[in-house]
Amino acid sequence: MTDVTIADDGRTLRLGGDTRYNRFWLRDACPSLPTKESGLRRFSVATLPPDLTIAAATVDGDRCAVDWSDGHHSDFSIAALRDLADRAAGRRRDVTPCRTFTADHTPTRFDATALELGSETHHDLLDTVAREGFALVTGLADDDTETERLAACLGRIRETDFGRVFDIVTEPEAWTLSQSNLGQDAHSDDPFRYSPSGISILHCRRAAEGGGGRSIIVDGFRVAEDLRAEQPASFELLATVAIPYIRRRTESVDQGEDVDMVAYGPVLSVADGELMGVRFHERSTGVFDLPADIVDDYYLAFRAFAEKVRDPAYQFDHRLADGEAFVFDNQRVLHGRTGYESDTGGRRHIRLCTVDRDQVHSRLRRLKDVHGRPGVDLVMRSGAAAH
């Protein structure tokens, strides 16, 4: 029989000796209320008296009955209470494990023809992106609609001032660097948005003629963890000090509305010591408005991160062929490209779109549940936070 005792003048229930449940936590978990997952709860802790106590508690078989000082009665399943014991003790669930990578990485490949919605291959694609940061999809048909078909595996495409899908082609008068034939350092997209792009797709419809245009992929988590090991003070500055990112267009352009966006965020988002996201794009930083006593150290820290991003040892590179696509976590993985020969005839054509990360992670949890895969209870990494 399970022992139950009341401690701390009625503020704590002890079940089986060491397992402890706070009075407010226990009342919030009362089975008479709709589950927290249901979205149907109308209960508010504001309705509880601040001096609420556990008046009595008894065990009968596999049930624990609790009487409260305000007259309420709760009937708990002991098994359910034990399942929640870790959270009652403040022990949080593990976050999704990450496999970081460097230049010698071999990406996990998926054949687009096998990507049926709800399939185990569908699960494996999303799980790979969550754990490794990106995946390579091959075998996309020679059709623009393939971008949307692949995106449907992730969720609903997020519409921005660029529209639903941004067609990146070489323009004689480029209004963004991506439309030129110049190389780009690895970066994360849209740091000037409060919530940057999430899980993104770079779909190659046509590769540039004459070579060049190789994609550069850098694992921001690997760079950050190496920096943490080598320069912990620099890591701490990048994780705690928010800097401005801006994007301003006073007139609309082809595929882009006029905008004036400013967002503040740290380069590294960290929670309970775990990396959650990266926000890094040097071309989109605003003028730093940092206190005089940290500005020099901050620039050195920012430089150290940028230097690693530019180090070939961290840069996986691959020339996307026609019908290939990267699916990548834009709030972890940085992407860039090498330059290529002038291509104003429009031969090179990359299609870019994005889906919010919470949609993708929600779908991944459901697929784990459906296919009986482990990890349903893992906490997915929440990404790059704005301040």
C-alpha positions in Angstrom: 0.0 0.0 0.0 1.2 3.5 -0.9 1.9 5.7 2.1 0.5 9.3 2.0 1.2 12.0 4.5 0.6 15.8 4.7 3.6 18.0 5.5 4.5 21.7 5.8 1.3 22.6 7.6 -0.9 21.4 4.8 1.2 22.9 1.9 2.7 19.6 0.7 1.4 16.1 0.0 4.0 13.3 0.3 3.3 10.1 -1.6 5.4 7.0 -0.9 7.9 8.9 1.1 10.1 11.0 -1.2 7.6 12.2 -3.8 6.3 15.6 -2.9 3.5 17.6 -4.4 2.9 21.3 -3.7 -0.7 22.3 -2.7 -1.2 24.7 -5.6 0.4 22.3 -8.1 -1.8 19.5 -6.9 -5.0 21.5 -7.0 -4.1 22.7 -10.6 -3.7 19.0 -11.5 -7.2 18.0 -10.1 -8.8 15.4 -12.4 -12.1 17.3 -12.1 -10.7 19.9 -14.4 -10.3 19.5 -18.2 -6.7 18.4 -19.1 -4.2 21.1 -19.8 -3.7 19.8 -23.3 -7.4 20.1 -24.2 -7.6 23.9 -24.3 -11.0 23.7 -22.5 -10.0 24.7 -19.0 -11.7 27.8 -17.6 -10.1 27.4 -14.1 -8.0 30.2 -12.8 -5.6 30.0 -9.8 -6.9 33.4 -8.9 -10.0 31.7 -7.6 -8.0 29.8 -5.0 -7.5 31.2 -1.5 -3.8 32.1 -0.9 -3.9 30.2 2.4 -5.2 27.0 0.7 -4.1 23.8 2.5 -4.6 20.1 2.1 -7.0 19.2 4.9 -6.9 15.4 4.5 -5.5 12.7 2.2 -6.3 8.9 2.1 -5.3 6.0 -0.2 -7.7 3.4 -1.3 -6.2 0.9 -3.7 -4.9 2.7 -6.7 -6.6 6.0 -5.8 -5.7 9.0 -3.6 -8.5 11.1 -2.2 -7.7 14.7 -1.1 -9.9 17.0 0.8 -9.1 20.8 0.7 -9.5 23.6 3.2 -11.9 25.4 0.9 -14.3 22.4 0.7 -13.2 21.0 -2.6 -12.6 17.2 -3.1 -10.1 15.6 -5.5 -9.8 12.0 -6.5 -6.4 11.2 -8.1 -5.0 8.2 -9.8 -1.8 7.2 -8.0 -0.3 6.0 -11.3 -1.1 9.4 -12.9 0.5 11.3 -10.0 3.7 9.1 -10.3 3.8 9.8 -14.0 3.9 13.5 -13.2 6.4 13.2 -10.2 9.4 14.5 -12.2 7.5 17.7 -13.2 6.2 18.1 -9.7 9.8 18.1 -8.5 10.9 20.6 -11.2 12.8 18.1 -13.3 12.2 19.1 -16.9 12.0 16.8 -19.8 15.1 16.3 -22.0 15.4 18.4 -25.1 15.8 16.9 -28.5 19.4 15.5 -28.9 21.5 17.2 -31.5 24.1 15.7 -33.8 26.3 18.7 -34.8 28.3 18.6 -37.9 31.4 20.2 -39.7 32.7 20.3 -43.2 33.1 16.6 -43.6 29.4 15.9 -42.9 27.4 13.5 -45.0 23.8 14.7 -45.0 20.9 12.3 -44.7 19.2 12.0 -48.1 15.6 11.5 -48.9 14.0 10.5 -52.2 11.1 12.9 -52.9 9.1 10.1 -54.5 9.0 8.2 -51.2 7.7 11.2 -49.2 4.1 10.3 -48.6 2.3 12.4 -46.0 2.0 10.4 -42.7 4.6 7.8 -43.7 7.6 6.7 -41.7 9.8 8.4 -44.3 7.9 11.6 -43.6 8.6 11.1 -39.9 12.3 10.4 -40.6 12.7 13.6 -42.7 11.3 15.8 -39.9 13.2 13.9 -37.2 16.5 14.4 -39.2 15.9 18.1 -39.5 15.2 18.4 -35.7 18.3 16.4 -34.8 20.8 17.2 -37.5 19.6 20.6 -38.6 19.1 19.8 -42.3 18.4 17.1 -44.8 18.9 16.8 -48.6 15.9 15.9 -50.7 16.5 14.5 -54.2 14.3 13.5 -57.1 11.9 16.4 -57.2 10.0 16.5 -60.4 10.7 19.3 -63.0 7.8 21.5 -61.8 7.4 24.6 -59.6 4.6 22.8 -57.7 7.2 20.5 -56.2 8.3 23.2 -53.8 4.8 23.4 -52.4 4.5 19.6 -52.3 7.6 19.3 -50.2 6.5 22.2 -48.0 3.3 20.3 -47.3 5.4 17.7 -45.5 6.3 20.5 -43.0 3.1 22.4 -42.6 1.5 25.6 -44.0 3.9 27.9 -45.8 4.4 31.2 -44.0 3.6 34.2 -46.1 5.8 37.3 -45.7 6.5 40.5 -47.7 8.2 38.2 -50.1 5.0 36.2 -50.7 4.6 32.5 -50.1 7.5 31.4 -52.2 10.5 33.6 -53.1 11.8 32.9 -56.6 15.6 33.7 -56.5 16.8 34.4 -60.0 19.7 36.5 -61.1 18.6 40.1 -61.8 20.6 42.8 -63.7 19.8 45.3 -60.9 19.5 43.2 -57.8 17.6 44.6 -54.9 18.9 41.9 -52.6 22.2 40.2 -52.6 20.6 36.8 -53.3 19.5 38.0 -56.7 23.1 38.9 -57.7 25.8 36.4 -58.8 28.0 37.3 -55.8 28.9 35.0 -53.0 27.3 35.3 -49.6 28.7 34.4 -46.2 26.7 31.9 -44.2 23.8 33.5 -42.4 20.4 32.9 -41.0 17.4 34.4 -42.8 15.2 37.2 -41.5 16.8 38.1 -38.2 15.0 41.4 -38.4 11.7 39.7 -37.8 10.5 39.1 -34.2 10.2 35.5 -35.3 12.6 34.6 -38.0 12.0 32.1 -40.7 11.6 28.6 -39.3 12.1 25.3 -41.2 13.0 26.4 -44.7 13.4 24.9 -48.1 15.9 25.8 -50.8 14.6 24.1 -53.9 16.9 24.2 -56.9 14.9 24.4 -60.1 17.9 25.2 -62.3 21.5 25.3 -61.3 23.8 28.1 -62.6 25.4 27.4 -66.0 29.2 27.2 -65.9 29.5 26.0 -62.3 29.7 28.0 -59.1 26.7 28.8 -56.9 27.7 26.1 -54.4 25.6 26.1 -51.2 27.5 26.6 -47.9 25.9 25.1 -44.8 27.3 25.8 -41.3 26.0 24.3 -38.1 25.5 27.3 -35.8 25.2 25.0 -32.8 28.6 23.4 -33.5 30.2 26.8 -33.9 28.5 28.0 -30.7 29.5 24.9 -28.7 33.1 25.2 -29.8 33.1 28.9 -28.9 31.6 28.0 -25.4 34.4 25.6 -24.8 37.2 27.9 -26.0 35.9 31.4 -25.0 33.1 31.0 -22.4 33.0 34.8 -21.7 32.4 35.4 -25.4 29.7 32.8 -25.5 28.0 34.4 -22.5 28.0 37.8 -24.2 26.4 36.5 -27.4 23.8 34.6 -25.3 22.8 37.5 -23.1 23.2 40.7 -25.0 20.6 41.6 -27.7 21.6 43.5 -30.8 19.5 45.1 -33.5 18.7 43.6 -36.9 17.1 45.8 -39.5 15.6 45.6 -43.0 14.3 48.8 -44.7 12.8 49.3 -48.2 11.1 52.6 -48.8 9.5 51.4 -52.0 8.1 48.0 -53.0 10.1 45.9 -55.4 9.4 42.8 -57.5 8.3 40.1 -55.1 8.8 42.4 -52.1 6.7 45.0 -50.3 8.1 48.1 -48.7 9.1 47.3 -45.2 10.7 48.9 -42.1 11.5 46.1 -39.7 13.6 46.1 -36.5 14.1 43.2 -34.1 16.4 42.9 -31.1 17.8 39.5 -30.2 20.9 37.7 -29.0 23.0 35.8 -31.5 22.6 32.7 -29.3 19.4 31.7 -27.5 20.0 29.5 -24.5 17.6 28.0 -21.9 18.8 26.1 -18.9 22.2 25.8 -20.5 20.9 24.3 -23.7 21.3 26.0 -27.1 17.8 26.7 -28.5 18.6 28.9 -31.6 21.0 31.1 -33.5 20.3 34.5 -35.0 23.2 35.6 -37.1 23.3 37.7 -40.3 26.0 40.4 -40.5 24.4 42.1 -43.5 21.3 42.7 -41.5 22.7 44.0 -38.2 21.8 47.6 -37.3 24.1 50.0 -35.6 25.1 48.4 -32.3 23.8 50.4 -29.3 25.8 48.8 -26.6 27.0 50.1 -23.2 30.5 51.5 -23.4 31.8 49.1 -20.8 31.0 46.0 -22.9 31.1 47.2 -26.6 34.8 46.3 -27.1 34.4 42.8 -25.6 31.1 42.3 -27.5 32.8 43.1 -30.8 35.5 40.6 -30.0 33.0 37.9 -29.2 30.9 38.7 -32.3 34.2 38.6 -34.4 35.1 35.2 -32.9 31.8 33.7 -33.9 31.9 35.3 -37.4 35.5 34.0 -37.8 34.4 30.4 -37.1 31.4 30.8 -39.5 33.8 31.7 -42.3 36.3 28.9 -41.4 36.2 26.2 -44.1 36.5 23.6 -41.4 32.9 24.3 -40.4 31.5 24.7 -43.9 29.8 21.8 -45.6 29.4 22.7 -49.2 27.3 21.1 -52.0 26.2 22.3 -55.4 22.4 21.7 -55.5 21.5 20.1 -58.8 18.2 20.5 -60.6 15.5 18.8 -58.6 17.4 18.8 -55.2 16.4 20.8 -52.1 17.8 21.5 -48.7 15.3 21.3 -45.8 16.9 23.1 -42.9 16.3 24.7 -39.5 16.9 28.4 -40.3 17.2 29.1 -36.5 20.1 26.7 -36.2 21.7 26.2 -39.6 23.4 29.0 -41.4 23.5 29.0 -45.2 25.4 30.9 -47.9 26.8 30.3 -51.3 29.8 30.8 -53.5 29.7 33.2 -56.4 29.1 32.2 -60.0 29.4 33.5 -63.5 27.0 36.2 -64.6 23.7 34.5 -65.3 21.3 37.3 -66.2 19.5 35.1 -68.7 17.8 33.6 -65.7 19.2 30.1 -65.9 19.8 29.8 -62.1 16.5 29.5 -60.2 16.2 28.7 -56.5 12.8 28.7 -54.8 12.7 29.5 -51.1 9.9 29.1 -48.6 9.5 28.5 -44.9 7.1 27.0 -42.4 7.0 28.0 -38.7 9.0 25.7 -36.5 6.1 25.0 -34.1 4.0 23.5 -36.9 6.9 21.2 -38.0 7.6 20.1 -34.4 3.9 19.5 -33.8 3.7 17.3 -36.8 6.8 15.4 -35.8 5.4 14.6 -32.3 2.2 13.4 -33.9 4.1 11.1 -36.3 6.2 9.7 -33.5 2.9 8.9 -31.7 1.3 7.4 -34.8 4.4 5.2 -35.6 5.3 4.3 -32.1 8.7 6.1 -32.3 10.5 7.2 -29.1 10.8 10.8 -28.3 7.2 12.0 -28.1 7.9 13.6 -24.7 11.1 15.3 -25.7 11.1 19.1 -25.6 11.8 20.5 -29.0 14.3 23.4 -29.2 12.4 26.6 -29.3 14.6 28.6 -31.6 16.1 32.1 -31.7 14.2 34.4 -29.3 13.6 38.1 -29.8 13.8 40.5 -26.9 
